[in-house]
Structures are given as structure tokens and as C-alpha cells.
Amino acid sequence: MSESSPEPTEAVETVAAVADAWRKAGVAGAAIGVVAAGAAAGFVIERFTSGRGMRRKAQLALDVAGPYGTLRGAPGMAYADDGTELYYEIDEVEPDGGPTARRRRLFGRRRPAPEVTVVFCHGYCLTQDSWHFQRAALRGVVRTVSWDQRSHGRSGRGVAQRDGAPVTIEQLGRDLRAVLDAAVPEGPVVLVGHSMGGMTIMALADAFPELVKERVAGVALIGTSAGRLGEVSFGLPVAGVKAVRRILPGLLNTLGRRADLVERGRRATADLVTPLIRHYSFARKDVDPAVARFAERMLSATPVDVVAEFYPAFTDHDKAAALERFAELPVLVLAGDQDLITPSEHSEAIAGLLPEAELVLVPEGGHLVMMEHPEAVNDRLADLLVRTGTAAGAATVGHYERTSSRRAGGRGA
């Protein structure tokens, strides 16, 4: 039989081999069985429709042709309080004669005043490149700083973690402070965080309330949570959720200790994992394949020991009280209405504690809503800049009125 039409037993044998490898690695078979069953279904479908070789060629074509993640700015390095290197990039506002001068005029003036810096904080297992669309929309128009969280992207491996210390959201808040001190030592900032990046911003506010009071002009919290993440079901039935909560911490701990073995397994079983990545990243079935591939590359590039050491911090995360620091600021709270990782109810809870915030739930939006619906996110970020007083009322970049939005306090779109 040809490569594009493999025997059904081949897929079954592959899944069995993977499960056997996990068992030999000391991983709980029950948890892997739940995941592998769902992954195998997608795997079999893809095998019958395209074939591994053809899919690989398509992936390579997307990797070469896709522009996503190619934006680069002026590089810099900050240092966390434990010595961890934190990589960041700055995109400056272009001179008045630059090619984006016309775009700046869309913001109602030749240069936003006062000069503001938008700081992008990415999520778990991602990198600063996850903000590709937002960075492209603001490039040359507003000064931006994009940075990689510790142990992610181009930043260094967490020094404290190499010495055995657990990762905490509080540490990430201090990391953000180090980046601000290095890349934006003065002037107003608008903080934009997705998922773990939003939690990082909350931790910054909790630890450094005076900095928020003196320098933060606005905040965007996208697909994030202020706490109670231990209750998230990930779209699984009740029995599955209970099993995952019971097994996952020990499972990840085991994986982290056997990182070399697991990394080899990840490469060998990439076809099994891809459907899961897409399922938990996006809600739309017709998401741009190049965007989906871009997300897959970022998520798959995160070392498994990093995945393992960050996960426990989310269960302990509780920064609801810190939200009070943003009460007097323009705030955007945005989420995909079908987010399985940080469900939109968590964004609604944040907005409930910040009655003056704008709450936007994007229809058919998953966890990576800023990549799945970039026009909607860009438009609301532009509006946030208007509300901070750093841009005029013409600062819109899309047609968000064509999708639905909800505001806190029952206000309409």
C-alpha cells in the first residue's frame, strides 16, 4: 500500500509502541491512555488522508513560507534577582519621515503623547513571538517591548530552578520588574499579558503597587486567570478531570526527571501530539494552517522539564486581591469564548472585580485568541491605547463590530 494509504494496523502498532515506551519510562499508563486514545484518532485520520511524508513536506513548506515569528527588534538582556538572563526586544517609534508615518496618523497625531511603551508578556510554553500580529500592528507606531519568560524562548534557564527551587508566579512578577527596569526605566507603560503573562502582570502589581500607581497607564489581560485554576476541566468529563488532577503532578515530575528520554519520544510521536495542540489552542476548525503550525513549533520547542517545573505554580496562583491595583486604570479583559485552558469564566471573574474594565469575549476563540483572531485583539488593544490617553480616537485597526463583545457591568458593545 502507498505511503498516503497505510494499513490501519500500522497506526495501531505505533500507538501501542508509544504506550509501551511511556510505561518503560515509569509513567502512569492510565493517564497516557486517556491522552493517547484521543490523539490516536486524529493520527489515524491524518495518516489516511495525507501520509507522514506528505505531511512533513507540507510542514516544511509552511515553516519556510510562513512569516510568523520573524519580527525582530533591538535585543537586550535583563537579569532577574537570581541572575537568570531575561531576553527582550524593543521596537522603537519610527522618525516622522519613516514608512509608518502614515499609519501613525491613523492614531490621530504624528506621535503618541505622552510617549508610552507597550510591554508584551507571553504565556506558558510560548515565546514573545506569540505576539506576532499585535507587534506587527503597532510596529513603528508605538514603542513596544517583547520579552521571553525565564526558561522560555531566548531567555536563560532559570538559575533558581537549576538549583532545585520551584517556579512561582511571584518570581515571574519580579522578572517583569527586572525587564521594566532594564528596557523601560522611565515613562508610562501599558502592560499586555496572555495566560501566564497576565498572571505575571498581577504578580507585579501585588509586589510593586507603587510602580503600578506611578507608571502603569493601562493593562490588557488576555485569556488569563486570577486563580482557581485547579478547577479547570480542560473540556474533559468529570471522571477524566479527577484522574488528570490526581495523576498529572506526579506524571510531570517523572517526565521532568527523564527529560532526555521524553524529548526523544516527543520527536518520535509528534504526529500524535499535533491534534492535541490544535484542539487546545484554537476553537476554529478553519484556522490558517501556517498559524497552527507556528503555534505547534513554539509549544513543541519548550523542553519537557520546563513544562514540568512551571505547572505546579498555576495551582497555587491566586492574585484576585492584586487586581485592586488596576481599579483606577483603563483595563481590557479579553478571552476566547471556547478557551479550554483558561475558560472565559475566569475572565468574567476578573471583570467582576474590575467593574470599569472592558470585557470582550471573542466568538469561536480558543486559548491562543491573539493568533486565531488577531484583528479583534488588535482592535481592542488600539482602543485601550485611546483610553489611556496615548492615542486619539481614530486608533482602530479592524472591524470588530462584526463580532460580538460584552462589557463588564452589562454594557453593550
Secondary structure as UniProt FT lines:
FT   TURN            3..4
FT   HELIX           8..24
FT   TURN            25..26
FT   HELIX           29..49
FT   HELIX           52..65
FT   TURN            68..69
FT   STRAND          74..79
FT   TURN            81..82
FT   STRAND          85..91
FT   TURN            96..97
FT   TURN            99..100
FT   HELIX           101..105
FT   TURN            106..108
FT   STRAND          117..121
FT   TURN            124..125
FT   HELIX           128..131
FT   HELIX           132..138
FT   TURN            139..141
FT   STRAND          143..147
FT   TURN            150..151
FT   TURN            153..154
FT   HELIX           159..162
FT   TURN            163..164
FT   HELIX           169..183
FT   STRAND          189..194
FT   HELIX           196..207
FT   HELIX           209..215
FT   STRAND          216..222
FT   HELIX           229..231
FT   TURN            234..235
FT   HELIX           238..257
FT   HELIX           259..268
FT   HELIX           270..281
FT   TURN            285..286
FT   HELIX           289..301
FT   HELIX           304..316
FT   HELIX           321..326
FT   TURN            327..328
FT   STRAND          331..336
FT   TURN            337..338
FT   HELIX           344..353
FT   TURN            355..356
FT   STRAND          358..362
FT   TURN            363..364
FT   TURN            367..368
FT   HELIX           369..372
FT   HELIX           374..388
FT   TURN            393..394
FT   HELIX           400..402
FT   HELIX           408..410
//
